[in-house]
């Protein structure tokens, strides 16, 4: 099975992330979320376990039915590819209000 991949910190998982992931799931595509294993800091206050739990609270049916998978990856700096890799890169645009959601602002309010 082929997946659509989202790589992120999800610090925290918020409505913008959820909308992006649901948009792809609603297209009938399975999704793989790669959670970056970040060092805790002001910009990364949530542990890997806390972020995983956020996904389970939001996407439990999708996780149980295999439509969504989670994996942990090291804290990457860039994504590189060569030519003819057999996959594409797609930017998903959402409505202006959803695009304006900021995890930085959410963390500042907490």
Number of C-alpha atoms within 10 A of each C-alpha: 4 9 14 17 17 14 15 17 18 20 22 20 19 17 15 18 18 14 15 17 22 17 15 16 16 9 8 10 17 19 22 19 20 18 21 17 17 19 13 11 9 10 14 17 15 19 16 20 8 14 18 17 14 17 21 15 10 14 17 14 12 17 15 11 9 13 16 23 18 17 12 13 14 10 13 11 6 5 6 5 7 6 6 7 7 6 10 7 7 7 6 9 10 13 9 8 8 16 14 10 14 15 19 13 9 12 14 10 7 5
